Amino acid sequence: MKKSDKKIENAIRISLTEVCESLKGEVSGFEWLCHRVDFSNVNQSLKVTFMFATNQSLREAKLRLQTDEMANLACHALAKHNIQITNAAKQFVFDTEERHS
């Protein structure tokens, strides 16, 4: 990994950790998030997955439009580090642990 890639990864990690910690107390059923990125095309390739404990908790968050708020919060946190999300609908994914067990 190049030095510039490490700086970008660190900025993403710091931003998303802040987002994750704030959401844990505010969004019922939200548990964690993860990301992946291609450093040659960060703004278009960054993908963030928000994980919920159950399908029901994810449905409720969507009904309350909390998933929109979560995406907005992540966008703003990343923008502070000059990382611009180009297509939030595709780059932010909401999933549950139930689907993977």
N, C-alpha and C positions, 0 to 999 in steps of 0.2 A: 504494500500500500504506500502510495506517495505521501509526502509530508502534507501537501495540500488536501489530499483525500482524508487524512487523519483529522485535519482541522474541520473539514466539513462534517465528518462523522461525529466529532465531538460536539459541534454546534447542534446537530440533529438530536443527538442523545440528550444533551442538556435541555433543549426545548421540549422534547417529548416526555422527559422525566417530570418536568414541571407540570405539563398538561396532565399526565397520568395521575400524579399525586393530588392535584386539585379535583379531578373528576371522581376519584375514589370516594370522596366524602359527599359528593353532590349527586351522582347518578346511581340510582339503585340498580344493583346487579352488575355494574361495570367492574371488571377485575384487573385488567392489564392491557397493555398495547405493545406492539412490536412494529418494526419497520424493515424495509429492504430498499436498497438504492443502487443504481448504476452511476458511479462517480463521473462518468463521461457525459452524463445528461441528467444531472440531479433534479432540476425543476420539473422535468417531465416524467422521470422514472421513480421518484420517491413514492413508495406505497406504504401507508400506515394502516394496520389492522387493529381495531378496537375490539377487545374480547369481553363478552358478557358471560355470566354464569349459566344462564338458562335462555331458552328461546322466548319464554314469557317475559323475562326482564328486558330483552332486546325489543320485543314487540311494544312493550309499554314505553320504552325510551323513544321509539320511533313515533308512537302516537302523541307523545308530549313534545315532539320536535326537539328532544334533547340530542339526538344524533346530529342534527343540523348545528346546534350550539357547540357540540364537541368538535365538529369539523372546523367551525369558525375559530374556536379557541386554538386549535392546532395550527391553522393557517396563520393566525396573528403571532403565535409564539415563534414559528419558523421564519416569518417575515422579519422579525427582529434581527435575525442572523442572515438576512438577504437570501433566504430560500423561499422562492415563490411557487406555490402550488398552481399548476396550470389547468388541472381538471379535477376538482375535488370529488366529483361524483365517481370518478374511476380510481382516484388515488387514495381515497379513504374508504375502507371496507369495515363493515360491522358484522361480527360473527359471534358464535357461541361455542363454548366448550362442549355442549351437548352434541353438536353435529360431528365432533371429532372423537367421541368416546365409543 
